[in-house]
Amino acid sequence: MRAKSKLLLIVAIMLLGLTTATIINVSLNFREYSINNAVEKARMTAAIVKDGLTAHMVNGIMDKRQYFLDQISHNNNKIKSLWIIRSKNVIKQYGEGFPNETVRDAIDKKVIQSGKISKIITEHTDGITLRVTIPYKARASGGENSCLTCHDVKVGDTLGAISMEFDITSMRSTGMFTIIKILGLNIIFLIVVLILINYYVSPYTKLFSSLQVGIKKAYSGDFTHEFSTTISGDAKKIVDRMNILFRKMQETFGDIKHTLGTFIPQGCVSSSDPLYEAKTIIEELADIYKFKKTIELDASKADVYGRIIDILRLKYKLNHFLFYEINNITSERKIIYNTEEKSICYGKTNKDAMECRAHRTKTVTVSSEFPNLCKLCASQYSDYVCIPFSINNDISITISIIALDEENIEQIKPYISSVKHYLEAAKPVIESQILMEKLRDTSLRDGMTNLYNRRFLEELIDKIMSQAERNNDHYSILMLDVDFFKMVNDTHGHDVGDKVIVQLAKILKDSIREADLAIRYGGEEFIVMLHNATDEGTLSVANKIHSSFGNFSFNVGASETLKKTISIGIAKFSTDGDTIWKTIKYADTALYEAKNTGRNKIVEFTKEMYKSGENF
């Protein structure tokens, strides 16, 4: 409707402009016409006066000329006044004439001198006066009427002039009446034109408005608008096709939005344009699909974590964040990746992840939501966003993003949903990697003691060796064996034998550090690898294991107890052996020495233990 109003307003303004131009043109033309008409009457009057004066002169009655002039003025009510002026030549020849035949003003004087007609319009509130002064010039036309016959002048000399004042006030009223008639006709024409335009244009403007409404709804994802028109022909065909198109769009787009909603929740993209939202979601899905296809071929959980970290760094341009992995069983948290020098949380949070608000509540924690929201956040980091994510019952992830200020937080917030989408895509892959690690770990552990087994040592010994050489590390190898273990099984049964093995494994785990390794090498034999231990520290651990096991009493039934002892052989990498395997062999040699020299003792390897001719 606004378009129609604009159109009618434009047409009205154009017609009013045309009317104004017409009125101005008519007014100017009418004024000029009235003036020219009065001037022409003046010329005719001047000619009559001239002929009359010539007749008076020829007939010798020039002294009667005033009556003649008065009659001309009286018989024409438009002539307010009329007088004649003699030039100097005529005055010189015939005298001054009557008193009213002298030069009255500068206009008369100018016309006498120049010999050119003068016309001046004077307007007052009560009327309009046209002053016309016309010169009489001497001419030699031949015959008795030649001016030169009576006047002592040359051809072209000015003999005198006639001045007349005309009342042309009626021109004003007549002009106004004409203008009113023109204005009235134009207004009638304008009304008729606007009515016709409104009648013929309204269906098109209504169609245009309907199109605007439909397109506006479509911009918001609503294609339910039904177009209608009273126009036949091509316009009707267009409307019918638009209705068909919108129905198909509604059906198709509705399905697309519903389908996209099953992958990524609607509203995760901040946009009022659903088409743009759908485009953004599809692009996000494509990126996530490529990400998932990539991590499915990664070899380990660490590789997948690395991909997520790359997404945070490269796609979202996050330069300050920490990536945590949380063991849901032990509630311990470890840092996988950190852009800062230290954790943004106090240390006890890593020992007990339930102290972390985001992990405990399983909700995104944004520092701007409430002052001092997370009590365990280090004070120097006042602005942060923490995103928790559960992989399975065993493992969870927390991403802590450090913000520069609250404005930076607002820039980070839109990324939260998208980051979660990547974590959702990575979840099954990480779960699979965890399962594979469990299966692999199970195959590398002894089922009875849960210590690493000989297969673990065989598979990872090269890696341990390379790392030790790269970092200039050394290991103390303890080879342990339960003294007279076969007798336990033979006398008390395998159940008691298993208790002995399990208890020894427990003592080993309690006696070593996290960086050390305890391995069930086979049967009643165990290996302990002490990482970067000193000679004193090695003997201290060996004595602790030896005494702890020797002091333990096993219940074998019927109120009977059993105590057992162990023998320990010690060798050092790389002091005794230049490879791990060789060092294990030397530790085994020292153990053999302990058993042959009485058992229940700790023996350190020496070169004197080499057997003659044996190649180590």
C-alpha positions as CSV (number, residue, x, y, z in Angstrom):
1,M,0.0,0.0,0.0
2,R,2.9,2.3,0.6
3,A,4.0,1.9,-3.0
4,K,0.6,2.9,-4.2
5,S,0.6,5.9,-2.0
6,K,4.0,6.9,-3.2
7,L,2.9,6.5,-6.8
8,L,-0.3,8.6,-6.3
9,L,1.7,11.3,-4.5
10,I,4.3,11.4,-7.3
11,V,1.6,11.7,-9.9
12,A,-0.2,14.4,-7.9
13,I,3.0,16.4,-7.5
14,M,3.8,16.1,-11.2
15,L,0.3,17.3,-12.2
16,L,0.4,20.1,-9.6
17,G,3.8,21.1,-11.0
18,L,2.4,21.1,-14.5
19,T,-0.6,23.2,-13.3
20,T,1.7,25.7,-11.7
21,A,3.8,26.0,-14.8
22,T,0.7,26.4,-16.9
23,I,-0.7,29.1,-14.7
24,I,2.6,31.0,-14.6
25,N,2.9,30.7,-18.4
26,V,-0.7,31.9,-18.9
27,S,-0.2,34.7,-16.5
28,L,2.9,36.0,-18.2
29,N,1.4,35.6,-21.7
30,F,-1.9,37.2,-20.6
31,R,-0.1,40.2,-19.1
32,E,2.1,40.6,-22.2
33,Y,-1.0,40.3,-24.4
34,S,-2.9,42.9,-22.4
35,I,0.0,45.3,-22.5
36,N,0.7,44.8,-26.2
37,N,-3.1,45.3,-26.9
38,A,-3.0,48.6,-25.0
39,V,0.1,49.7,-26.8
40,E,-1.5,48.8,-30.1
41,K,-4.5,50.9,-29.2
42,A,-2.1,53.7,-28.3
43,R,-0.5,53.5,-31.8
44,M,-4.0,53.6,-33.4
45,T,-5.0,56.6,-31.3
46,A,-1.7,58.3,-32.1
47,A,-2.4,57.8,-35.9
48,I,-5.9,59.2,-35.5
49,V,-4.6,62.2,-33.6
50,K,-1.9,62.8,-36.2
51,D,-4.3,62.6,-39.1
52,G,-6.8,64.8,-37.3
53,L,-4.1,67.4,-36.5
54,T,-3.0,67.3,-40.2
55,A,-6.6,67.9,-41.3
56,H,-6.9,70.8,-38.8
57,M,-3.8,72.3,-40.2
58,V,-4.8,71.9,-43.8
59,N,-8.2,73.4,-43.1
60,G,-6.8,76.2,-41.1
61,I,-8.5,75.4,-37.9
62,M,-5.6,74.4,-35.7
63,D,-6.9,76.7,-33.0
64,K,-9.8,74.2,-32.6
65,R,-7.6,71.1,-32.1
66,Q,-8.1,70.9,-28.3
67,Y,-11.7,70.0,-28.7
68,F,-10.7,67.3,-31.1
69,L,-8.2,65.9,-28.5
70,D,-10.7,66.1,-25.7
71,Q,-13.3,64.2,-27.7
72,I,-10.8,61.3,-28.4
73,S,-10.1,61.1,-24.7
74,H,-13.7,61.3,-23.6
75,N,-14.9,58.7,-26.2
76,N,-12.5,56.1,-24.9
77,N,-13.0,55.3,-21.3
78,K,-9.7,53.4,-21.2
79,I,-7.7,56.6,-21.8
80,K,-7.2,58.3,-18.5
81,S,-5.4,61.3,-20.1
82,L,-4.0,62.4,-23.4
83,W,-1.7,65.3,-24.4
84,I,0.6,66.3,-27.2
85,I,4.1,67.8,-27.1
86,R,5.8,70.1,-29.7
87,S,9.5,69.7,-30.6
88,K,11.8,72.7,-30.6
89,N,11.6,72.9,-34.5
90,V,7.8,73.2,-34.4
91,I,8.0,75.7,-31.4
92,K,10.5,77.7,-33.3
93,Q,8.3,77.8,-36.4
94,Y,4.8,78.0,-34.9
95,G,5.3,79.0,-31.3
96,E,4.7,77.3,-27.9
97,G,1.1,76.3,-28.7
98,F,-1.4,75.7,-25.9
99,P,-0.2,75.4,-22.3
100,N,-0.8,71.7,-22.0
101,E,1.3,71.0,-25.1
102,T,4.7,71.4,-23.4
103,V,7.0,68.8,-22.1
104,R,5.6,67.5,-18.8
105,D,8.3,65.1,-17.6
106,A,11.5,63.3,-18.4
107,I,9.7,60.7,-20.5
108,D,8.4,63.3,-22.9
109,K,11.8,64.9,-23.1
110,K,13.5,61.5,-23.7
111,V,11.0,60.6,-26.5
112,I,11.4,64.0,-28.2
113,Q,15.2,63.7,-28.1
114,S,15.4,60.0,-29.1
115,G,12.5,59.7,-31.4
116,K,11.7,56.3,-29.9
117,I,8.4,55.1,-28.4
118,S,8.3,54.7,-24.5
119,K,6.0,52.5,-22.5
120,I,5.9,52.3,-18.7
121,I,3.6,50.3,-16.4
122,T,2.8,51.6,-13.0
123,E,1.0,49.3,-10.6
124,H,-0.8,50.4,-7.4
125,T,-3.0,48.6,-5.0
126,D,-6.0,50.3,-6.6
127,G,-5.1,49.9,-10.2
128,I,-2.6,49.5,-13.1
129,T,-1.7,52.4,-15.5
130,L,0.1,52.1,-18.8
131,R,2.0,55.2,-20.0
132,V,2.7,55.3,-23.7
133,T,4.5,58.1,-25.4
134,I,4.8,57.9,-29.2
135,P,6.9,60.3,-31.3
136,Y,5.7,62.0,-34.6
137,K,8.4,62.1,-37.2
138,A,8.6,64.2,-40.4
139,R,8.0,62.2,-43.6
140,A,7.9,63.1,-47.3
141,S,5.1,61.0,-48.7
142,G,4.5,63.3,-51.6
143,G,1.4,65.4,-52.4
144,E,-0.3,67.8,-50.1
145,N,0.1,65.6,-47.0
146,S,3.9,65.8,-46.9
147,C,5.1,67.1,-43.5
148,L,7.8,69.1,-45.3
149,T,5.1,71.2,-46.9
150,C,4.2,72.9,-43.7
151,H,7.1,72.3,-41.4
152,D,10.6,73.6,-41.8
153,V,12.3,70.3,-40.9
154,K,14.1,67.4,-42.5
155,V,12.8,64.0,-43.2
156,G,13.0,61.9,-40.0
157,D,13.1,64.9,-37.6
158,T,10.8,64.6,-34.6
159,L,7.9,67.0,-34.9
160,G,6.5,66.2,-31.5
161,A,4.9,63.3,-29.5
162,I,1.6,62.2,-28.1
163,S,1.5,60.8,-24.5
164,M,-1.4,58.7,-23.3
165,E,-2.2,57.0,-20.0
166,F,-4.4,53.8,-20.2
167,D,-6.2,52.2,-17.3
168,I,-5.5,48.5,-17.7
169,T,-6.6,47.5,-14.2
170,S,-9.1,45.1,-15.7
171,M,-6.2,43.0,-16.9
172,R,-5.5,42.0,-13.3
173,S,-9.1,40.8,-12.5
174,T,-9.4,39.2,-15.9
175,G,-6.1,37.4,-15.4
176,M,-7.1,36.2,-11.9
177,F,-10.4,34.9,-13.2
178,T,-8.6,33.1,-16.0
179,I,-6.1,31.6,-13.6
180,I,-8.8,30.4,-11.3
181,K,-10.6,28.7,-14.2
182,I,-7.3,27.0,-15.3
183,L,-6.6,25.9,-11.7
184,G,-10.1,24.6,-11.3
185,L,-9.9,22.6,-14.5
186,N,-6.5,21.2,-13.6
187,I,-7.7,20.2,-10.1
188,I,-10.6,18.4,-11.7
189,F,-8.2,16.7,-14.1
190,L,-5.9,15.8,-11.2
191,I,-8.7,14.2,-9.3
192,V,-9.9,12.2,-12.3
193,V,-6.3,11.0,-13.1
194,L,-5.7,10.0,-9.5
195,I,-9.0,8.1,-9.4
196,L,-8.1,6.3,-12.7
197,I,-4.6,5.5,-11.5
198,N,-5.9,4.2,-8.2
199,Y,-8.4,2.1,-10.0
200,Y,-6.0,0.5,-12.5
201,V,-2.9,0.5,-10.3
202,S,-4.4,-0.8,-7.1
203,P,-4.4,-4.5,-8.2
204,Y,-0.7,-4.3,-9.1
205,T,0.2,-2.5,-5.8
206,K,-1.8,-5.1,-3.8
207,L,0.1,-7.8,-5.7
208,F,3.4,-6.0,-5.0
209,S,2.5,-5.8,-1.3
210,S,1.6,-9.4,-1.2
211,L,5.0,-10.3,-2.7
212,Q,6.7,-8.1,-0.2
213,V,4.9,-9.9,2.7
214,G,5.6,-13.3,1.3
215,I,9.3,-12.6,0.7
216,K,9.7,-11.1,4.2
217,K,8.2,-14.3,5.7
218,A,10.4,-16.4,3.5
219,Y,13.5,-14.5,4.7
220,S,12.6,-15.8,8.2
221,G,12.1,-19.3,6.9
222,D,8.3,-19.2,6.6
223,F,7.1,-20.2,3.2
224,T,3.4,-20.6,4.1
225,H,2.3,-17.3,2.5
226,E,-0.4,-17.6,-0.1
227,F,-0.2,-15.0,-2.9
228,S,-3.5,-13.8,-4.5
229,T,-4.4,-11.2,-7.2
230,T,-7.4,-10.0,-9.2
231,I,-5.3,-9.4,-12.3
232,S,-5.7,-11.8,-15.1
233,G,-3.1,-12.8,-17.7
234,D,0.6,-13.0,-17.0
235,A,0.3,-11.6,-13.5
236,K,-2.1,-14.5,-12.6
237,K,0.3,-17.0,-14.0
238,I,3.2,-15.6,-11.9
239,V,1.1,-15.7,-8.7
240,D,0.1,-19.3,-9.4
241,R,3.7,-20.3,-10.0
242,M,4.9,-18.4,-6.9
243,N,2.4,-20.3,-4.8
244,I,3.6,-23.6,-6.1
245,L,7.2,-22.6,-5.5
246,F,6.5,-21.5,-1.9
247,R,4.6,-24.7,-1.1
248,K,7.6,-26.8,-2.4
249,M,10.0,-24.6,-0.5
250,Q,8.0,-25.0,2.7
251,E,8.0,-28.8,2.4
252,T,11.6,-29.1,1.4
253,F,13.1,-26.5,3.8
254,G,11.0,-27.8,6.7
255,D,12.5,-31.2,6.1
256,I,16.0,-29.8,5.8
257,K,15.7,-27.9,9.1
258,H,14.3,-31.0,10.9
259,T,17.1,-33.1,9.5
260,L,19.8,-30.6,10.4
261,G,18.3,-30.5,13.9
262,T,19.1,-34.2,14.4
263,F,22.8,-33.5,13.8
264,I,23.2,-30.0,15.4
265,P,20.6,-28.4,17.6
266,Q,18.8,-25.5,15.9
267,G,19.7,-22.1,17.3
268,C,23.4,-22.9,17.7
269,V,24.1,-20.4,15.0
270,S,23.3,-16.8,15.9
271,S,21.3,-15.5,12.8
272,S,17.8,-14.4,12.1
273,D,18.1,-15.8,8.6
274,P,17.3,-19.5,8.6
275,L,18.8,-20.0,5.1
276,Y,22.1,-18.6,6.3
277,E,21.7,-20.6,9.5
278,A,21.2,-23.8,7.4
279,K,24.2,-22.9,5.2
280,T,26.4,-22.4,8.3
281,I,25.2,-25.6,9.9
282,I,25.9,-27.6,6.7
283,E,29.4,-26.1,6.5
284,E,29.9,-27.0,10.2
285,L,28.7,-30.5,9.5
286,A,31.1,-30.8,6.6
287,D,34.0,-29.7,8.7
288,I,33.0,-32.1,11.5
289,Y,32.7,-34.9,9.0
290,K,36.2,-34.3,7.7
291,F,37.5,-34.1,11.2
292,K,35.8,-37.4,12.2
293,K,37.1,-39.2,9.1
294,T,40.6,-37.9,9.9
295,I,40.7,-39.0,13.6
296,E,39.2,-42.4,12.7
297,L,42.6,-43.2,11.1
298,D,44.6,-41.8,14.0
299,A,46.7,-44.4,15.9
300,S,46.1,-43.3,19.4
301,K,44.0,-41.3,21.8
302,A,46.9,-38.8,22.1
303,D,46.7,-38.2,18.3
304,V,42.9,-37.5,18.6
305,Y,43.6,-35.1,21.5
306,G,46.1,-33.4,19.3
307,R,43.5,-32.9,16.5
308,I,41.1,-31.3,19.0
309,I,43.8,-29.0,20.2
310,D,44.6,-28.0,16.6
311,I,40.9,-27.2,16.0
312,L,40.9,-24.9,19.1
313,R,44.1,-23.2,17.9
314,L,43.6,-22.9,14.2
315,K,39.9,-22.7,13.6
316,Y,38.8,-20.8,16.7
317,K,42.1,-18.8,17.1
318,L,42.2,-19.6,20.8
319,N,45.7,-18.8,22.1
320,H,45.2,-19.3,25.8
321,F,43.7,-22.5,27.0
322,L,44.3,-25.8,28.9
323,F,43.1,-29.3,27.9
324,Y,42.5,-31.7,30.8
325,E,41.8,-35.4,30.9
326,I,40.0,-36.6,34.0
327,N,40.0,-40.2,35.3
328,N,36.4,-40.6,36.6
329,I,37.4,-43.6,38.7
330,T,40.2,-42.0,40.6
331,S,39.0,-38.4,40.1
332,E,42.6,-37.5,39.1
333,R,43.1,-34.8,36.4
334,K,46.1,-34.4,34.2
335,I,47.0,-31.6,31.8
336,I,47.2,-32.8,28.2
337,Y,48.0,-29.4,26.7
338,N,48.7,-26.0,28.3
339,T,49.5,-22.7,26.6
340,E,50.3,-21.1,29.9
341,E,53.3,-21.6,32.3
342,K,51.0,-23.4,34.8
343,S,47.5,-24.5,35.4
344,I,44.8,-21.8,35.9
345,C,43.4,-23.9,38.9
346,Y,44.9,-24.5,42.3
347,G,46.9,-27.7,42.6
348,K,44.4,-29.7,44.6
349,T,42.0,-29.6,41.6
350,N,44.3,-31.9,39.7
351,K,44.3,-34.4,42.6
352,D,40.5,-34.2,43.0
353,A,38.7,-33.2,39.8
354,M,35.4,-32.9,41.7
355,E,36.8,-29.6,43.1
356,C,36.4,-28.2,39.5
357,R,33.0,-26.6,39.2
358,A,32.6,-27.3,35.5
359,H,33.4,-31.0,35.9
360,R,31.3,-31.4,39.1
361,T,28.2,-29.7,37.7
362,K,28.8,-31.0,34.1
363,T,27.8,-27.5,32.8
364,V,29.8,-24.8,31.0
365,T,31.3,-22.4,33.5
366,V,31.6,-18.7,32.4
367,S,33.3,-16.4,34.8
368,S,31.2,-13.4,33.8
369,E,28.0,-15.1,35.0
370,F,28.7,-14.4,38.7
371,P,31.6,-12.8,40.7
372,N,34.3,-15.3,41.8
373,L,32.2,-18.1,40.3
374,C,34.8,-20.9,40.6
375,K,36.6,-20.8,44.0
376,L,39.4,-22.9,42.7
377,C,40.4,-20.7,39.9
378,A,43.8,-18.9,40.4
379,S,43.2,-15.2,41.2
380,Q,45.3,-13.9,38.3
381,Y,42.9,-15.5,35.8
382,S,39.6,-13.6,36.5
383,D,38.0,-14.3,33.1
384,Y,37.6,-17.8,31.7
385,V,35.3,-20.3,30.0
386,C,35.4,-23.9,31.1
387,I,33.8,-26.6,28.9
388,P,33.3,-30.1,30.5
389,F,32.6,-33.1,28.4
390,S,32.1,-36.8,29.4
391,I,33.6,-39.4,27.1
392,N,32.4,-42.5,29.1
393,N,32.3,-43.7,32.7
394,D,36.1,-43.8,32.9
395,I,37.3,-40.6,31.1
396,S,36.1,-37.0,30.9
397,I,37.6,-33.9,29.3
398,T,37.6,-30.3,30.4
399,I,38.7,-27.4,28.2
400,S,39.5,-24.2,30.1
401,I,39.8,-21.2,27.9
402,I,41.4,-18.1,29.3
403,A,39.8,-14.8,28.3
404,L,41.5,-11.4,28.3
405,D,38.4,-9.6,29.6
406,E,34.6,-9.8,29.6
407,E,34.5,-8.5,26.0
408,N,36.7,-11.4,25.0
409,I,34.4,-13.8,26.8
410,E,31.5,-12.6,24.6
411,Q,33.6,-13.4,21.6
412,I,34.3,-16.9,22.9
413,K,30.7,-17.8,23.9
414,P,29.5,-18.5,20.3
415,Y,32.3,-21.1,19.9
416,I,31.0,-23.2,22.9
417,S,28.4,-25.2,21.0
418,S,30.7,-25.7,18.0
419,V,33.5,-27.0,20.2
420,K,31.0,-29.5,21.8
421,H,30.0,-30.7,18.3
422,Y,33.7,-31.6,17.6
423,L,33.9,-33.3,21.0
424,E,30.7,-35.3,20.2
425,A,32.3,-36.3,16.9
426,A,35.5,-37.3,18.6
427,K,33.7,-39.2,21.5
428,P,33.2,-42.6,19.8
429,V,36.7,-42.5,18.4
430,I,38.2,-41.7,21.8
431,E,36.0,-44.4,23.4
432,S,37.3,-46.8,20.8
433,Q,40.9,-45.8,21.5
434,I,40.3,-46.2,25.3
435,L,38.9,-49.6,24.7
436,M,41.9,-50.5,22.5
437,E,44.2,-49.2,25.2
438,K,42.3,-51.3,27.8
439,L,42.5,-54.4,25.6
440,R,46.2,-53.8,24.9
441,D,46.9,-53.0,28.5
442,T,45.1,-56.2,29.5
443,S,47.2,-58.2,27.1
444,L,50.3,-56.6,28.6
445,R,49.3,-57.2,32.2
446,D,49.3,-60.3,34.4
447,G,45.8,-61.2,35.2
448,M,46.6,-62.3,38.8
449,T,48.7,-59.4,40.0
450,N,47.8,-56.7,37.5
451,L,51.5,-56.0,37.0
452,Y,52.9,-55.7,33.6
453,N,53.9,-59.0,32.1
454,R,56.9,-60.2,30.0
455,R,55.1,-59.3,26.8
456,F,55.0,-55.7,27.9
457,L,58.7,-55.7,28.4
458,E,59.3,-57.3,25.1
459,E,57.1,-54.9,23.2
460,L,58.2,-51.7,24.9
461,I,61.9,-52.4,25.7
462,D,63.1,-50.7,22.5
463,K,61.0,-47.6,23.3
464,I,62.3,-47.5,26.8
465,M,65.9,-48.0,25.6
466,S,65.5,-45.1,23.0
467,Q,64.0,-42.8,25.5
468,A,66.8,-43.6,28.0
469,E,69.5,-42.9,25.5
470,R,67.8,-39.7,24.3
471,N,67.4,-38.4,27.9
472,N,70.6,-39.9,29.3
473,D,68.5,-41.9,31.7
474,H,69.7,-45.0,33.7
475,Y,67.8,-47.9,35.3
476,S,68.5,-50.2,38.3
477,I,67.2,-53.6,37.5
478,L,66.0,-55.9,40.3
479,M,65.4,-59.5,39.5
480,L,63.3,-61.2,42.3
481,D,62.5,-64.9,42.9
482,V,60.5,-66.5,45.8
483,D,62.7,-69.0,47.6
484,F,61.4,-72.6,47.4
485,F,58.2,-71.5,45.8
486,K,57.5,-75.0,44.3
487,M,57.4,-76.4,47.8
488,V,54.5,-74.0,48.6
489,N,52.4,-75.3,45.8
490,D,53.3,-78.9,46.5
491,T,52.7,-78.6,50.3
492,H,49.8,-76.1,50.6
493,G,48.3,-76.0,47.2
494,H,48.2,-73.5,44.3
495,D,45.7,-71.2,46.2
496,V,48.3,-70.4,48.8
497,G,50.9,-70.1,46.1
498,D,48.7,-67.6,44.3
499,K,48.4,-65.6,47.6
500,V,52.2,-65.5,47.9
501,I,52.5,-64.2,44.3
502,V,49.7,-61.6,44.8
503,Q,51.2,-60.3,48.1
504,L,54.6,-60.0,46.6
505,A,53.1,-58.0,43.7
506,K,51.3,-55.7,46.2
507,I,54.6,-55.1,48.1
508,L,56.4,-54.2,44.9
509,K,53.7,-51.7,43.9
510,D,53.8,-50.1,47.4
511,S,57.6,-49.9,47.4
512,I,58.3,-48.2,44.1
513,R,57.5,-44.8,42.6
514,E,55.2,-43.9,39.7
515,A,58.1,-43.6,37.4
516,D,59.3,-47.1,38.2
517,L,58.1,-50.4,36.7
518,A,57.1,-53.7,38.3
519,I,56.9,-56.7,36.0
520,R,55.9,-60.3,36.6
521,Y,58.6,-61.9,34.5
522,G,57.2,-65.5,34.8
523,G,56.0,-67.9,37.6
524,E,57.5,-66.6,40.8
525,E,60.0,-64.3,39.1
526,F,59.6,-60.5,39.1
527,I,61.6,-57.6,37.6
528,V,61.6,-54.1,39.1
529,M,63.0,-51.2,37.0
530,L,64.0,-48.2,39.1
531,H,64.2,-45.1,37.0
532,N,67.3,-42.9,37.6
533,A,67.8,-44.4,41.1
534,T,71.1,-43.9,43.0
535,D,73.0,-46.8,44.3
536,E,71.8,-46.0,47.8
537,G,68.2,-45.6,46.7
538,T,68.4,-49.0,44.8
539,L,69.6,-50.8,47.9
540,S,67.0,-49.1,50.0
541,V,64.1,-50.2,47.8
542,A,65.6,-53.7,47.5
543,N,65.9,-54.0,51.3
544,K,62.4,-52.6,51.8
545,I,60.9,-55.2,49.5
546,H,63.0,-58.0,51.0
547,S,62.1,-57.2,54.6
548,S,58.4,-56.4,53.9
549,F,57.9,-59.7,52.2
550,G,60.0,-61.7,54.7
551,N,57.9,-60.3,57.6
552,F,54.5,-61.1,56.0
553,S,52.7,-64.2,57.3
554,F,50.4,-66.2,55.1
555,N,47.4,-68.0,56.5
556,V,47.5,-71.5,55.1
557,G,44.5,-73.0,57.2
558,A,44.1,-74.8,60.5
559,S,45.5,-71.8,62.3
560,E,48.8,-72.4,60.6
561,T,50.8,-69.6,59.1
562,L,53.6,-69.5,56.6
563,K,56.5,-67.0,56.0
564,K,58.5,-66.9,52.8
565,T,61.7,-65.2,51.7
566,I,62.9,-63.9,48.4
567,S,66.3,-63.6,46.7
568,I,67.1,-60.4,44.7
569,G,69.7,-59.8,42.1
570,I,70.7,-56.2,41.1
571,A,72.3,-54.9,37.9
572,K,72.5,-51.3,36.6
573,F,71.9,-49.9,33.1
574,S,74.2,-48.5,31.8
575,T,76.9,-49.1,34.3
576,D,76.9,-52.9,34.1
577,G,75.2,-53.4,30.8
578,D,74.9,-51.2,27.7
579,T,71.4,-52.5,26.9
580,I,68.3,-53.2,29.0
581,W,68.2,-56.8,28.0
582,K,71.9,-57.3,28.8
583,T,71.3,-55.6,32.2
584,I,68.3,-57.9,32.9
585,K,70.6,-60.9,32.1
586,Y,73.2,-59.6,34.6
587,A,70.5,-59.1,37.2
588,D,69.4,-62.7,36.6
589,T,73.0,-63.7,37.0
590,A,73.2,-61.9,40.4
591,L,69.9,-63.6,41.4
592,Y,71.4,-67.0,40.5
593,E,74.4,-66.0,42.6
594,A,72.1,-65.2,45.6
595,K,70.3,-68.6,45.3
596,N,73.5,-70.5,45.0
597,T,75.0,-68.8,48.0
598,G,72.2,-69.5,50.5
599,R,69.1,-67.6,49.2
600,N,67.1,-65.0,51.2
601,K,69.7,-62.3,50.3
602,I,70.3,-59.3,48.0
603,V,73.3,-59.6,45.6
604,E,74.6,-56.9,43.3
605,F,76.1,-57.9,40.0
606,T,79.9,-57.9,39.5
607,K,82.1,-58.9,36.6
608,E,83.6,-61.7,38.6
609,M,80.2,-63.5,38.3
610,Y,80.9,-64.1,34.6
611,K,81.2,-67.9,33.9
612,S,84.2,-68.9,32.1
613,G,83.7,-68.7,28.3
614,E,80.1,-67.3,28.6
615,N,79.4,-64.4,26.2
616,F,77.4,-61.6,27.7
